[in-house]
Amino acid sequence: MRILIIGSGGREHALAWKLGQRPDVTDVFVAPGNGGTAGMTVNVPVKDSDIPGLVALAKEKAVDLVVPGPELPLTLGVVDAMKEAGIPCFGPVAACARLEGSKSFAKEVMQAAGVPTAAAGVFTSRAEADAFAAAHGAPLVIKADGLAAGKGVIVAMTDEEVKAALDLMFEKSAFGDAANTVLIEEFLKGEEVSLLCFCDGKTALPLPSAQDHKAVFDGDKGPNTGGMGAYSPAPILPDDRLDSMADIVARPILAEMTRRGTPFTGILYAGLMMTEDGPKVLEYNVRFGDPECQPLLMRLKNDLADIMFACIEGRLDTVSLDIEKRSALGVVLTAAGYPGAYPKGMPISGIAEAEALEDVQVFQAGTREEHGQILANGGRVLCVTALGGDLKEAQQRAYKGMSRLSMDNSQFRRDIGLKGLKRLGLA
């Protein structure tokens, strides 16, 4: 079997690691890939936004399965294009990828499907946004409608912060065209958790829960990032509640998208806030989260390609997931200054030493390989991920792995998993 993975992050490195374990896989290509995938697959310099180029690459390499990692190629229609070319591709068509590509569309679908979510207003005019914000008052959540690499959401706790957020969206164009439309949502109190489901248009099969850490600094301080670390399972959403939660936040979306004539296939990721009034959906993603993908794939015992083909072929109801009972936790190393301006080119050492530890994997993201040396090449550089008998042991192993690494101008959070440990009484 020959597989093409699209993307260049830690998620794609994890997908390559997992899919490459299948005995009959002879070749894995990653477009464009990173320093980590360069060491285990064949990197091909085709951008994830180049849909015709990706189709041509899949044909040239005679691949049997295409796996898009990030949201951009999905929203641009890579699944549609691969289908037209007769190539199996795991993910939603562009009409369904709008669930992530447009927050206003996702909100409208949630309302039609009866999915609980935050009340919101949708605006293209600054004057109307200001009037809505003044009428409701802080705290509010300000969101760019389109794709903003995980950074287009601002939690504004004061009226001054609301104004500053709207300035960024409307006046300073900090998020470009993504903020041509802006959502203003009610602020929800609670604890966040992620629920990812494999979907084939009819069936939603939930993975274990995971919890991401978006803020850059310990204690959830500082600006939002693409994710500073994650762990699974999250005690706030135990395994015995996964199916009932899928009934609330995933299966109604599948039914609504099918009703619209565009069945949803792939990964449906619900970002949830567990409030006093019950779970509410903050947003949907239409692919594996990064860094949730890393601990989730370390816990998944099934052959991943088998599940993906079952989704593509509409027979997911014949699949049951085999999940590692141990916990998994990943800690992201970033360049100093991320998510703002950051340096590149710093050498990274200690990866082999970290991976020599028991049940530790280092999934590279913003890296490149040059003359045998791994160099930093992005904001989120890598994710040290570990399995442990419980969350505490997984955390200890991941941070032990991190201690083996060395990179100048770097930073990482030291409290990944703390919320879960407190909930379990282990902190």
For each residue, the residues with C-beta under 8 A, 3 or more apart:
1: 22 24 25 26 64 65 305
2: 25 26 27 28 29 61 62 63 64 65
3: 19 25 27 28 29 63 64 65 66 67 305
4: 28 29 30 31 54 57 58 61 63 65 66 67
5: 12 15 16 19 28 29 30 31 33 37 41 66 67 69
6: 12 30 31 48 54 66 67 68 69 70 73 78
7: 11 12 30 31 48 68 69 70 73
8: 12 30 32 33 34 48 365
9: 12 13 34 69 70 290 365 366 380
10: 13 14 36 290 291 293 294 332 363 364 365 380 382 383
11: 7 14 15 69 70 287 288 289 290 291 293 294 363 365
12: 5 6 7 8 9 15 16 30 33 34 37 69 70
13: 9 10 16 17 34 36 37 363 364 365
14: 10 11 17 18 293 294 297 361 363 385
15: 5 11 12 18 19 67 69 288 293 297 304
16: 5 12 13 19 20 28 30 37 40 41
17: 13 14 20 21 40 297 361 363
18: 14 15 21 297 300 304
19: 3 5 15 16 22 25 28 67 304 305
20: 16 17 25 28 40 41
21: 17 18 25 303
22: 1 19 25 303 304 305
23:
24: 1
25: 1 2 3 19 20 21 22 28 305
26: 1 2
27: 2 3 42 61
28: 2 3 4 5 16 19 20 25 40 41 42
29: 2 3 4 5 41 42 43 44 57 61 63
30: 4 5 6 7 8 12 16 33 34 37 41 42 43 44
31: 4 5 6 7 43 44 45 46 47 48 54 57
32: 8 43 44 45 46 47 48
33: 5 8 12 30 37 38 41 43 44
34: 8 9 12 13 30 37 38 43 364 365 366 367 368 377
35: 38 39 364 367 368 369 374 375 377
36: 10 13 39 40 362 363 364 365 367 374 382
37: 5 12 13 16 30 33 34 40 41 43 364
38: 33 34 35 41 43 368 369
39: 35 36 369
40: 16 17 20 28 36 37
41: 5 16 20 28 29 30 33 37 38
42: 27 28 29 30
43: 29 30 31 32 33 34 37 38
44: 29 30 31 32 33 57
45: 31 32
46: 31 32 50 53 54 57
47: 31 32 50 53
48: 6 7 8 31 32 54 68 69 70 72 73
49: 72 73 76
50: 46 47 53 54
51: 54 55 73 76 77 78 81
52: 55 56 81
53: 46 47 50 56 57
54: 4 6 31 46 48 50 51 57 58 66 73 78 81 82
55: 51 52 58 59 78 81 82 85 87
56: 52 53 59 60
57: 4 29 31 44 46 53 54 60 61
58: 4 54 55 61 63 66 82 85 87
59: 55 56 62 85 87
60: 56 57
61: 2 4 27 29 57 58
62: 2 59
63: 2 3 4 29 58 66 87
64: 1 2 3 88
65: 1 2 3 4 88 89 90 305 308 309
66: 3 4 5 6 54 58 63 78 82 87 88 89 90
67: 3 4 5 6 15 19 89 90 91 308
68: 6 7 48 73 74 78 79 89 90 91 287
69: 5 6 7 9 11 12 15 48 287 288 290
70: 6 7 9 11 12 48 73 74 287
71: 74 75 97 100 101 147 285 286 287
72: 48 49 75 76 147
73: 6 7 48 49 51 54 68 70 76 78
74: 68 70 71 77 78 79 91 92 94 97 100 266 286 287
75: 71 72 94 97 98 100 101 147
76: 49 51 72 73 94
77: 51 74 80 81 93 94 97
78: 6 51 54 55 66 68 73 74 81 82 89 91
79: 68 74 82 83 89 91 92 93 94 97 265 266
80: 77 83 84 93 94
81: 51 52 54 55 77 78 84 85
82: 54 55 58 66 78 79 85 87 88 89
83: 79 80 86 87 89 93
84: 80 81
85: 55 58 59 81 82
86: 83
87: 55 58 59 63 66 82 83
88: 64 65 66 82 309 312
89: 65 66 67 68 78 79 82 83 312
90: 65 66 67 68 265 266 308 311 312
91: 67 68 74 78 79 97 265 266 267 286 287
92: 74 79 95 96 97 99 264 265 266 286
93: 77 79 80 83 96 97 262 265
94: 74 75 76 77 79 80 97 98
95: 92 98 260 262
96: 92 93 99 257 262 263 264 265 266 286
97: 71 74 75 77 79 91 92 93 94 100 101 286
98: 75 94 95 101 102 105 106
99: 92 96 102 105 106 109 253 257 264 268 284 286
100: 71 74 75 97 106 147 283 284 285 286 287
101: 71 75 97 98 105 146 147
102: 98 99 105 106 145 146 181
103: 106 107 143 144 145 146 183 283
104: 107 108 122 145 181 183
105: 98 99 101 102 108 109
106: 98 99 100 102 103 109 110 283 284
107: 103 104 110 111 117 120 122 183
108: 104 105 111 112
109: 99 105 106 112 113 253 256 257
110: 106 107 113 115 117 253 281
111: 107 108 114 115 117
112: 108 109 256
113: 109 110 252 253 255 256
114: 111 252
115: 110 111 248 249 252 253 281
116: 248 249 278 279 280 281
117: 107 110 111 120 280 281 282
118: 141 185 186 187 188 273 280 282
119: 185 186
120: 107 117 183 184 185 186
121: 129 132 183 184
122: 104 107 145 181 182 183
123: 126 128 129 132 181 182 183 184
124: 128 180 181 182
125: 128 129
126: 123 129 130 166 170 171
127: 130 131
128: 123 124 125 131 132
129: 121 123 125 126 132 133 166 170 182 184
130: 126 127 133 134 166
131: 127 128 134 135
132: 121 123 128 129 135 136 184
133: 129 130 136 137 138 140 159 162 163 166 184
134: 130 131 137
135: 131 132
136: 132 133 140 184 186
137: 133 134 140 159
138: 133 156 157 158 159 161 162 187
139: 155 156 157 158 187
140: 133 136 137 156 162 184 185 186 187
141: 118 153 154 155 156 183 184 185 186 187 188
142: 153 154 156 162 165 166 169 182 183 184 185
143: 103 152 153 154 182 183 184 185
144: 103 148 152 153 169 175 178 179 181 182
145: 102 103 104 122 178 179 180 181 182 183
146: 101 102 103 152 175 177 178 179 180 181
147: 71 72 75 100 101 152 178
148: 144 151 152 153 175 176 178 179
149: 152 226
150: 214 224 225 226 227
151: 148 175 223 224 225 226 339
152: 143 144 146 147 148 149 175 178 179
153: 141 142 143 144 148 224 283
154: 141 142 143 161 165 168 224
155: 139 141 187 224
156: 138 139 140 141 142 161 162 164 165
157: 138 139 161 187
158: 138 139 161 162
159: 133 137 138 162 163
160: 163 164
161: 138 154 156 157 158 164 165
162: 133 138 140 142 156 158 159 165 166
163: 133 159 160 166 167
164: 156 160 161 167 168
165: 142 154 156 161 162 168 169
166: 126 129 130 133 142 162 163 169 170 171 182
167: 163 164 170 171 172
168: 154 164 165 171 172 174 175 179
169: 142 144 165 166 172 174 175 179 182
170: 126 129 166 167 173 179 182
171: 126 166 167 168
172: 167 168 169
173: 170 176 179
174: 168 169 179
175: 144 146 148 151 152 168 169 178 179
176: 148 173 179
177: 146 180
178: 144 145 146 147 148 152 175
179: 144 145 146 148 152 168 169 170 173 174 175 176 182
180: 124 145 146 177
181: 102 104 122 123 124 144 145 146
182: 122 123 124 129 142 143 144 145 166 169 170 179
183: 103 104 107 120 121 122 123 141 142 143 145
184: 120 121 123 129 132 133 136 140 141 142 143
185: 118 119 120 140 141 142 143 188
186: 118 119 120 136 140 141
187: 118 138 139 140 141 155 157
188: 118 141 185 273 275 280 282
189: 273 275 276
190: 273 274 275 276 280
191: 211 236 273 274 419
192: 211 212 271 272 273 274 282
193: 209 210 211 234 236 237 272 274
194: 209 210 211 212 230 234 269 270 271 272 289 292
195: 206 207 209 237 242 245 246 249 250 269 270 272
196: 206 207 210 267 268 269 270 288 289 292 296
197: 204 205 206 207 246 250 267 268 269 270
198: 204 205 207 266 267 307 310 311 316 319
199: 203 204 205 250 254 264 265 266 267 268 311 316
200: 203 265 310 311 312 313 314 315 316 317
201: 254 257 258 263 264 265 314
202: 254 258 263 314 316 317
203: 199 200 254 316 317
204: 197 198 199 246 250 251 254 268
205: 197 198 199 316 319 321
206: 195 196 197 242 243 245 246 250
207: 195 196 197 198 210 296 300 321 323
208: 232 233 239 242 296 299 323
209: 193 194 195 232 233 234 236 237 238 239 242
210: 193 194 196 207 230 231 232 233 234 289 292 295 296
211: 191 192 193 194 230 231 232 234 236 419 420
212: 192 194 227 229 230 289 291 292
213: 220 227 228 229 230 413 415 416
214: 150 220 224 225 227 228
215: 219 220 221 222 223 224 225 228
216: 221 222 223 224 225 228 334 338 339 411 413
217: 220 221 222 413
218: 221 413 414 415
219: 215 415
220: 213 214 215 217
221: 215 216 217 218
222: 215 216 217
223: 151 215 216 339 340
224: 150 151 153 154 155 214 215 216 339
225: 150 151 214 215 216 228 334 338 339 379 380
226: 149 150 151 290 339 379 380
227: 150 212 213 214 230 289 290 291 292 332 380
228: 213 214 215 216 225 291 331 332 334 412 413 416
229: 212 213 291 329 330 331 332 383 412 413 416 417
230: 194 210 211 212 213 227 289 291 292 294 295 329 330 416
231: 210 211 234 295 327 328 329 330 391 394 395 416 417 420
232: 208 209 210 211 292 295 296 299 327 328 329
233: 208 209 210 237 238 239 327
234: 193 194 209 210 211 231 237 420
235: 238 391 420 423 424
236: 191 193 209 211 274 419 420 423
237: 193 195 209 233 234 241 242 245 272 274
238: 209 233 235 241 242
239: 208 209 233 242
240:
241: 237 238 244 245
242: 195 206 208 209 237 238 239 245 246
243: 206 246 247
244: 241 247 248
245: 195 206 237 241 242 248 249 250 272 279
246: 195 197 204 206 242 243 249 250 251
247: 243 244 250 251 252
248: 115 116 244 245 252 279
249: 115 116 195 245 246 252 253 270 272 279 281
250: 195 197 199 204 206 245 246 247 253 254 268 270
251: 204 246 247 254 255
252: 113 114 115 247 248 249 255 256
253: 99 109 110 113 115 249 250 256 257 264 268 284
254: 199 201 202 203 204 250 251 257 258 263 264 268
255: 113 251 252 258 259
256: 109 112 113 252 253 259 260
257: 96 99 109 201 253 254 260 262 263 264
258: 201 202 254 255 261 262 263 264
259: 255 256
260: 95 256 257
261: 258
262: 93 95 96 257 258
263: 96 201 202 254 257 258
264: 92 96 99 199 201 253 254 257 258 268 286
265: 79 90 91 92 93 96 199 200 201 311 312
266: 74 79 90 91 92 96 198 199 286 287 311
267: 91 196 197 198 199 285 286 287 288
268: 99 196 197 199 204 250 253 254 264 284 286
269: 194 195 196 197 284 285 286 287 288 289 292
270: 194 195 196 197 249 250 281 284
271: 192 194 281 282 283 284 285
272: 192 193 194 195 237 245 249 279 280 281 282
273: 118 188 189 190 191 192 279 280 282
274: 190 191 192 193 236 237 278 279
275: 188 189 190 278 279 280
276: 189 190
277: 280
278: 116 274 275
279: 116 245 248 249 272 273 274 275
280: 116 117 118 188 190 272 273 275 277
281: 110 115 116 117 249 270 271 272 284
282: 117 118 188 192 271 272 273
283: 100 103 106 153 271
284: 99 100 106 253 268 269 270 271 281
285: 71 100 267 269 271 289
286: 71 74 91 92 96 97 99 100 264 266 267 268 269
287: 11 68 69 70 71 74 91 100 266 267 269
288: 11 15 69 196 267 269 292 293 296
289: 11 194 196 210 212 227 230 269 285 292 293
290: 9 10 11 69 226 227 293 294 365 380
291: 10 11 212 227 228 229 230 294 295 330 332 363 383 385
292: 194 196 210 212 227 230 232 269 288 289 295 296
293: 10 11 14 15 288 289 290 296 297
294: 10 11 14 230 290 291 297 298 328 330 361 363 383 385
295: 210 230 231 232 291 292 298 299 328 329 330 385 394
296: 196 207 208 210 232 288 292 293 299 300 328
297: 14 15 17 18 293 294 300 304
298: 294 295 324 328 361 385 386 387
299: 208 232 295 296 323 324 326 327 328 387
300: 18 207 296 297 304 321 322 323 324
301: 322 323 324
302: 306 307 319 321 322
303: 21 22 306 307
304: 15 18 19 22 297 300 307 308
305: 1 3 19 22 25 65 308 309
306: 302 303 309 310 319
307: 198 302 303 304 310 311 316 319 321
308: 65 67 90 304 305 311 312
309: 65 88 305 306 312 313
310: 198 200 306 307 313 315 316 318 319
311: 90 198 199 200 265 266 307 308 314 316
312: 88 89 90 200 265 308 309
313: 200 309 310
314: 200 201 202 311
315: 200 310 318 319
316: 198 199 200 202 203 205 307 310 311 319
317: 200 202 203
318: 310 315
319: 198 205 302 306 307 310 315 316
320:
321: 205 207 300 302 307
322: 300 301 302
323: 207 208 299 300 301
324: 298 299 300 301 328 387
325:
326: 299 387 388 389 390 394
327: 231 232 233 299 387 388 389 390 391 393 394
328: 231 232 294 295 296 298 299 324 385 386 387 388 394
329: 229 230 231 232 295 385 386 388 391 394 395 397 398 416 417
330: 229 230 231 291 294 295 363 383 384 385 386 398 416
331: 228 229 383 384 385 398 399 402 412 413 416
332: 10 227 228 229 291 365 380 381 382 383 412 413
333: 380 381 382 383 384 402 405 407 410 411 412
334: 216 225 228 338 342 379 380 381 410 411 412
335: 338 342 343 344 346 366 376 378 379 381 409 410 411
336: 342 343 409 410 411
337: 340 341 342 343 409
338: 216 225 334 335 342 379 380 411
339: 151 216 223 224 225 226 379
340: 223 337
341: 337
342: 334 335 336 337 338 379 409
343: 335 336 337 346 376 409
344: 335 375 376 377 378
345: 375 376 377
346: 335 343 375 376 407 408 409 410
347: 373 374 375 376 407 408
348: 351 367 374 375 376 381 382 405 406 407
349: 405 406 407
350: 353 354 404 405 406
351: 348 354 355 362 364 374 382 405
352: 355 356
353: 350 356 357 404
354: 350 351 357 360 362 384 401 402 404 405
355: 351 352 360 361 362 401
356: 352 353 360
357: 353 354 360 386 397 400 401 404
358: 397
359: 386 387 388 397
360: 354 355 356 357 384 385 386 397 398 400 401
361: 14 17 294 298 355 384 385 386
362: 36 351 354 355 382 383 384 385 401 405
363: 10 11 13 14 17 36 291 294 330 382 383 385
364: 10 13 34 35 36 37 351 367 374 381 382
365: 8 9 10 11 13 34 36 290 332 378 380 381 382 383
366: 9 34 335 376 377 378 379 380 381 382
367: 34 35 36 348 364 374 375 376 377 378 381 382
368: 34 35 38 374 375 377
369: 35 38 39 372 373 374 375
370: 373 375
371:
372: 369
373: 347 369 370
374: 35 36 347 348 351 364 367 368 369
375: 35 344 345 346 347 348 367 368 369 370
376: 335 343 344 345 346 347 348 366 367 381 407 409 410
377: 34 35 344 345 366 367 368 381
378: 335 344 365 366 367 381
379: 225 226 334 335 338 339 342 366
380: 9 10 225 226 227 290 332 333 334 338 365 366 383
381: 332 333 334 335 348 364 365 366 367 376 377 378 407 410
382: 10 36 332 333 348 351 362 363 364 365 366 367 405
383: 10 229 291 294 330 331 332 333 362 363 365 380
384: 330 331 333 354 360 361 362 398 399 401 402 405
385: 14 291 294 295 298 328 329 330 331 360 361 362 363 398
386: 298 328 329 330 357 359 360 361 394 395 397 398 400 401
387: 298 299 324 326 327 328 359 394 397
388: 326 327 328 329 359 391 392 393 394 395 396 397
389: 326 327 393
390: 326 327 393 394 424 426
391: 231 235 327 329 388 394 395 417 420 421 424 426
392: 388 395 396 421 426
393: 327 388 389 390 396 397
394: 231 295 326 327 328 329 386 387 388 390 391 397 398 417
395: 231 329 386 388 391 392 398 399 416 417 421
396: 388 392 393 399 400
397: 329 357 358 359 360 386 387 388 393 394 400 401
398: 329 330 331 360 384 385 386 394 395 401 402 416
399: 331 384 395 396 402 403 414
400: 357 360 386 396 397 403 404
401: 354 355 357 360 362 384 386 397 398 404 405
402: 331 333 354 384 398 399 405 412
403: 399 400
404: 350 353 354 357 400 401
405: 333 348 349 350 351 354 362 382 384 401 402
406: 348 349 350
407: 333 346 347 348 349 376 381 410
408: 346 347
409: 335 336 337 342 343 346 376
410: 333 334 335 336 346 376 381 407
411: 216 333 334 335 336 338
412: 228 229 331 332 333 334 402
413: 213 216 217 218 228 229 331 332 416
414: 218 399
415: 213 218 219 418
416: 213 228 229 230 231 329 330 331 395 398 413
417: 229 231 329 391 394 395 420 421
418: 415 421 422 427
419: 191 211 236 422 423
420: 211 231 234 235 236 391 417 423 424
421: 391 392 395 417 418 424 426 427
422: 418 419 425 426 427
423: 235 236 419 420
424: 235 390 391 420 421 427
425: 422
426: 390 391 392 421 422
427: 418 421 422 424
